[in-house]
């Protein structure tokens, strides 16, 4: 069996869309399931839409989310294509270069071969002539497109021109799609599309066919929106005498309203999910289940990359679109957070805590993490729960402290007695803190809940926090005593 080779070929025209993550994931899962290779290729031939720094952003996002390719552009190739590239993400491979703007000679050579074969021709029509054609076609209520004026004119190679493909008349094209089954076009609507532009840059159609052949791509997994280009690509493979890869057009990613996922539904770029505090493992797991099913009646929803690779096959990719539920993703993210080792979670929380302006103390964070882990769905959820640990001054919710029979004098006495008890502790740990506070409440003849509320707000500033005794322990003996005495002064 020939080696399975897939490719992901994004354009560096902006941020990586979450739908692109799903495509890249399926490319990698399918290739690795069969012991093959997944290739990263940069489609940068549309020079009008290039965004500086987009390649750097793209490969950083792919790396962060855990999508690793077997072949792709080297550091040198990326640096030539993106001046802001800082290095460190290059891959390399035998089919280099993997950046399309560095393969122009190959596309020009292929365009000339198509002209020699009689299936393509040079066209020197001006933009004014093309615009006039479109206006006349519109007036006659005809399908708008190139008239074929230059088909038989034999335009010279030394004049400015584009190269067009001759779309055969009355020719049916049939695609055996690995997801959709047989797709048939009885008539091709395209009118002699451009393959090579006047600046010698190829259009998508020529570049992708040439590269898929040269890089020995066996399977093309791509978004459903590219299905309309399949007839032209198949005709190009046929004209050049090349074997076409197997095409698998993936179902669209939909919002909960059944329409294609867009920014009206919420975040759509991978970077937005990263900034919101989603884990890369959760994103990949979630995206794998949009349009793919592990099997009839299968209830399992949490899969490692190893499990997904072992179980992924194209026959379980659905033809219908898959729904992207933000609530479901958040739930799954919470499941992944709760499964992390405490030390791992600490490391992932640090950037978010620092971004909130908190000076993180490693020991305090280590002490509190096990007691907030079950409450988190997104990493930034930790900020309001732990900020009291890393602030020199806290604002206290005194209104919540002084109610239900608790007046300022009584609250002040609780704070002073609690400060005294904690200050006298030789062993400062969670059991000792609990014992001291419960004993003090009994001595004062107060309900434990009333005492705990006063101490909680005095020490943390808030009524809702991680468990009280663990919070006091995480803060530390000296700071806990100081905050209790400070609150007593405020109540005085």
Secondary structure by P-SEA (a helix, b strand, c coil): ccbbbbbbbbbccccccaaaaaaaaaaaaaaaaacbbbbbbbccccccccccaaaaaaaaaaaaacccccccccaaaaaaacccccccbbbbccccccccccaaaaaaaaaaaaaaaccbbbbbccaaaaaaaaaaaaaacccccccccccccccccccbbbbbbbccccbbbbbbcccccbbbbccccccccccccccccccaaaaaaaaaaaacccbbbbccccccaaaaaaaaaaaacccccbbbbbbbbccccccccccccccccaaaaaaacccaaaaaaaaaacccccccccccccccaaaaaacccccccccbbbbbbaaaaaaaaaaaaaaccaaaaaaaaaaaaaaacccccaaaaaacccccccccccccccccccccccccbbbbcccccccccccaaaaaaaaaaaaaaaaacccccaaaaaaaaaaaaaaacccaaaaaaaaaaaaccccccccaaaaaaaacaaaaaaaaaaaaaaac
